[in-house]
Amino acid sequence: MGRVERMPAVLLLAFLAALLLLGPGCTPQPRALDEIRARGKLRVVTLNNPTSFYFGTHGAEGLEFELTRAFAEELGVTLVMTPVADTRAMQTELAAGRADLAAARITPDDSWSGIANASDPYDNVPQLVVYRRGEKRPRGSLQIESARLAVRAGSPQELMLDHMRRTVAPTLTWVSTAPSSADPLEDVQNGQADYALVDAREYSFARHLYPKVAIGFALPTERSTHWMVQERAHDLLEAANGFLRGAARTGKLAAIVQHSSGDSRRFEYLESRNFQAHVLQRLPRLRSWFEEAGAQTGLDWRLLAAIGYQESKWNPVAESGDGALGIMMLTGDTAAELGVKDRTNPRESIFGGARYFAQVRQKIPGRIAEPDRTWFTVASYNVGFGHLEDARVLAQERGKNPDSWADVREQLPLLAQERWYQKAKRGYARGWEPVQFVDGVQRYLTLLEWQPADAVASEPAIVELKPGA
């Protein structure tokens, strides 16, 4: 009989490992990236909030939307982004295989174990202790141990406080605020709390809502944020890490983070000191087009001109961070729907903006009287009709008049607060922006109405302005 050679132990172990990978049917397990490319979609779950995903003036916005859309483009697939109720719902979607990754500025904890793996960190966010302006400013962690400290229940900030209490501050106490009640920043503004611990990215949005709240100091430890990738999708995790590293190396990641912060958009209407000079230098070249567009749509040309100044300072090549372009700041999609081929062409932009304004105006209920009907239309031009309707519903629920601009303008900023936008059909909105937009248009319209007739006489000419002028 011949001899039977024994397989070396190392080779035997490798062979057994390969069998385990092949599984019962002895066929390779499909790779996550292969499945994603086969379906042509990257499925992402997220949260509807200002720092992750929400519907803005021109569609979906938010850091996680911008970032995962860029990742999907790199993979050559379509992004399908689904907002869910909370962290547990994101975990459920991943565990059930209905999502490929979760993106909501997540700092992973033990609850993600067995469900998903964390990507490399793509942001390190300062954690701020804030206080009420006029009160004594806190400058160190010792001061917050004996103060009334507010924090969001179940938030990463509460976990950080719990860690501080267990390690360095045994007497530290705080009050946990549920999302359905007042915001911790609101507690500070109203004097219900001395301080609050908040995420710096969230504060960049919330500062617009709570002007009496200021930054005291930042904790020594920042919060890292990650994507959470389906546990067995190791190749997707590797691809995500490669994308994030590449985006950091090229500066693309920093640009997306900056653009998606609450500080990224300057309010142009606050810079009105040059308005009179622009009336003399820019408006005469554009007035005939504003007048013609107004006559065509039945609108006051001065209202159209005020909107145009609010949007671009009458600069034909002005461009916003979200891709809107031209005097009336039309997006590419809106321009295409209106038949505008060149958004930097002043005449095309003005006529397109007038038609768009007229279309939005048709959506406003006919029973609403002037001037409220006009201000509702201006607000919709800025924030979108859906968010305006959310504010009108909120006004009615709170015993206000949903057909009154004075009442609805008070509700719009509430769409930036979690306890209100969670109940709204369209979710989160930068609700302070349409209010300030309308205020600016009203101010410029009044100034135009005050102008002497010969101060804004028409003077058709070619307008040449550099971006940012």
CORHU-V835539 format. One record per backbone hydrogen bond with DSSP energy under -0.5 kcal/mol. CO is the residue of the C=O (numbers start at 1). NH is the residue of the N-H. Records with the same first field share a line. If there is no record, write none. Layout:
# CORHU-V835539
CO=NH ; NH
This chain:
# CORHU-V835539
3=5
8=12
9=13
10=14
11=15
12=16
13=17
14=18
15=19
16=20
17=21
18=22
19=23
22=27
23=26
31=35
32=36
33=37
34=38
35=39
36=40 ; 41
40=78
41=43
42=44 ; 80
43=100 ; 101
44=82
45=103
46=84
47=49 ; 53
49=52 ; 53
52=64 ; 65
53=49
54=56 ; 61
56=59
59=56
61=54
62=66
63=67
64=68
65=69
66=70
67=71
68=72
69=73
70=74
71=75
72=76 ; 77
78=42
79=81
80=44 ; 82
81=83
82=46
84=48
86=90
87=91
88=92
89=93
90=94
91=95
92=96
93=98 ; 99
94=97
100=230
101=45
102=228
106=108 ; 226
109=112
110=113
112=115 ; 116
115=231
117=229
123=125 ; 225
124=126
125=223
126=128 ; 200
127=219
128=130 ; 198
129=216 ; 217
130=196
131=214
132=135
140=143 ; 144
141=144 ; 145
142=145 ; 146
143=146
144=147
147=149
148=194 ; 195
149=175
150=197
151=177
152=155
155=159
156=160
157=161
158=162
159=163
160=164
161=165
162=166
163=167
164=168 ; 169
169=172
174=176
175=151
176=178
177=153
178=181
183=187
184=188
185=189
186=190
187=192 ; 193
188=191
194=132
195=150
196=130 ; 198
198=128
199=203
200=204
201=205
202=205 ; 206
203=207
205=208
206=209 ; 210
210=213
212=133
214=131
217=129
222=224
223=125
225=122 ; 123
226=106
227=119 ; 229
228=102
229=117
230=233
232=234
233=237
234=238
235=239
236=240
237=241
238=242
239=243
240=244
241=245
242=246
243=247
244=248
245=249
246=250
247=251 ; 252 ; 253
251=255
252=256
253=257
254=258
255=259
256=260
258=261
261=264
264=266
266=268
267=270
268=271
270=272
271=274
272=275
274=278
275=279
276=280
277=281
278=282 ; 283
279=284
282=285 ; 286
283=286 ; 287
284=459
285=461
286=289 ; 290
287=291
288=292
289=293
290=294
291=295
292=296
293=297
294=298 ; 299
300=303 ; 304
301=305
302=306
303=307
304=308
305=309
306=310
307=311
308=312 ; 314
309=313
312=315
314=316
315=318
318=326
320=323
324=320
325=330
326=329
330=325
331=335
332=336
333=337
334=338
335=339 ; 340
336=339
339=341
342=345
344=346
345=349
346=350
347=351
348=352
349=353
350=354
351=355
352=356
353=357
354=358
355=359
356=360
357=361
358=362
359=363
360=363 ; 364
361=364
365=368
369=373
371=375
372=376
373=377
374=378
375=379
376=380
377=381
378=382
379=383
380=384
384=388
385=389
386=390
387=391
388=392
389=393
390=394
391=395
392=396
393=397
394=398
395=400
396=399
400=402
401=404
403=405
404=408
405=409
407=410 ; 411
408=411 ; 412
409=413
411=414 ; 415
412=415
413=416
414=417
415=429
417=420 ; 421
418=422
420=423 ; 424
421=424
424=427
426=55
428=55
429=431
430=433 ; 434
431=435
432=436
433=437
434=438
435=439
436=440
437=441
438=442
439=443
440=444
441=445
442=446
443=447
444=448
445=449
446=450
447=451
448=451
452=455 ; 456
453=456
454=457
462=464
463=465
466=469
